[in-house]
């Protein structure tokens, strides 16, 4: 008869098998551009509008002021102003909530912004992202309630190539969106190129 000695050694004690990784795990979040760029629309009392950017049927444009969301308008028809212009569109909308009309007929600016998560959209004061005194801000929106402009529509006199020019031959409008920490131009409309 042979005797066999069996020795059991716990693996955890030897460090074999279930070794924990050294260091720490760091989660890295990269800011990504939204799948679509914001669209800024100028509505009249009949819910007809001109939009800067590229709208789509079914987009919901939020009309806001400095304190609250005034209305939500769903786009029901979208038509390019000119075949050679993909940044200025004529749209028709249907009111989903709120109201656009005030005590007197007025135009209201609104924004479709895929990066807005809730009804915190508000208008804010802003300076042109270029810092050029020839450029003015038509509308600026804060999408997350931090008081920083996240979507802007600017206007300026420009040359035939879209560059800011004090006595330019054209009028340009740009839409900017905050992507990560920076405002980036997402569309430019040259008036002469779109009429």
N, C-alpha and C positions, 0 to 999 in steps of 0.2 A: 504494500500500500504506500502510495506516495502522498506526501503532503505538499499542498501548494499554498503559498502565502500570497494573498491578494492585498495589495495596498491601495486604498482609495485616497486620492489627493483631490481636494476641491479645486476646480479650475479657477474659480474667482480668486483664490488665494495666490495662484501662480501668475495671474495676469494673462493667461492664455484663454482664448475664446471670446470673452465678453469685454474686451478692452474698450473703454470710453474714448472718444476722440479728444484730442488735446485742443486747447484754445476755446474760442467761443464762436457761435454761429451769428452772423450778422445778416439781417435782411436788407436787401438793396432794392429800393423802389425807384424806378426810372419814370420820369414824366413822359407820357406819350401824347402825341398830337391826337386830338379827337378824330374819329373816323371821318367826320365832316366838319367843315369850318362854319363859324357863325354867319348868320345872315341878318342884316339890319333892314327893316321895312318901314316905309313912311305911309301910314294909312290915312285915308280921308274918312268922312263920316259914313260913307256907303260901304266901307270895308274893302275898297279897292286900294292898291298900293303899288309902289315901285320898291323893289328890293335890291340891295347890293349884296352880292355873294351869289350862291347857287341854291335857290329854294327848291323844294319838292312838294308835290301834293301830299297832304297829310301832316306836314310840319306844323307845329303849334308855336306861334309867335307870341311872346309875352310882352305886354305893354305895361311899363312900370313908371313910377315917378320916384322921388327921393325917399318916400316913406312906405310905399306898398305896391303890390301888383294891382293894376287897374283892370286888366282884361287879358283874356287868352283868346287868340284868333287862330282857327285851323284853316290852313290854305286849301282851297278847293279847286283852284285853277292857276296854272303857272305858264307864262308865255315869255319867250325871249323878246326883248325890245327890238333887236336886230339880229340877223343871222350871223353877223361877224362879231357879235358881242355876247360873251358868256358870263358877264358879271352884273348886268342890269336886266331885271325881270319885271314884268307887269304881273300882278297876282290879284286874285279875288279870294276873300276869306269869309268864314262863317264864325260868328261869335260863339265861343264855347262857354265863357264865363265872364262876369264883370260887365263893364260898359265903356265905350269910347267917347260917347257924346257928352259934352258938358253943357253949360248954359248957352254957349254960342258955338257955331260950327268951328271945328278946329282939326288940325292934322295931328296925329300921334305917331311917334316913333316906337317901334318895338323890335325885339330881337329873338331869333331862333338860335339857341345856343345849346348844342349837344352836351356840353360840359356842365351845364346848370343842373343841379341835382334836385332842387326843390323850389319853393316859391320865395326864396330870399333875394331874388333879382331886384336891384334898385339902381336908380341913376345916381351918378356921382360926378363931381367936378374933376377935370383932368387936363393935363397939358399934352400937346402933341408928342407922340413918341420920338419924333425926329428932332424935337427941340427947335425946329425952324420957325421963326416968327411969321413966315408966309402961310403956314398951315394952321388951320383952326379946328377945334374939336366940335363936331355937330352934336354928338351924343356919346356918353360913356356909361358903361354898366358895370356894377359890382355883382358877380355871380354867387359869391359865397359869404357875404356879410362882413368881410374884413375891412371894408372902406377903400380898397385898392381897385382901380379900374381893371377889368378883365376883358372887356369887349369895347372897342371904340370905333366910331365912324368919324373920319376927318375929311376936310375939304381944303383945296388949294388950287391956285393957278399953276398950270403945268405946260410944258412944251409938248411937241408932237410925240415924244417918246415916254411921257408920263413923269418926267423929272420936275421937281418944284422949280418954278420960274416966276419971278416977280411980275413980269409982263407977258406971261405965257399966252399961247394961242388957244388953250383948252382949259377946261375945269376938270380936276380929278377928285375922286372920292376913294378913300382907302378904308377897308375894314381891318382892324387889328384884333388879335386874340392873344390872351396870356397862355403861353405854353411853357410849363415849368415856371421859371422865375422871370421870363422875358416876354415882352409884347412883340408879336411877330405879325407882319402884314400877311393876311390870308387872301385878300383880293384887292384889285384896283380897277376902278371904272373911269375910263376917259370919256367924257361927255360926247365929244365929236366922233369917237369910234363907235358910239352906241346910239346914234340918231340917224 
